[in-house]
Amino acid sequence: MEVIEILLKGCEKVEGHVKE
């Protein structure tokens, strides 16, 4: 897995929590 993919997934999780 690439670091970029990990960062993107992490950002998506954070944004999801904030939106909810």
C-alpha positions, 0 to 999 in steps of 0.5 A, a space after each residue: 500500500 502506498 503512503 498516499 493511499 493511506 493518507 487519502 483514506 485517513 482524510 476520508 475518515 476524518 471528513 466523514 466524521 466531521 460531516 456527520 
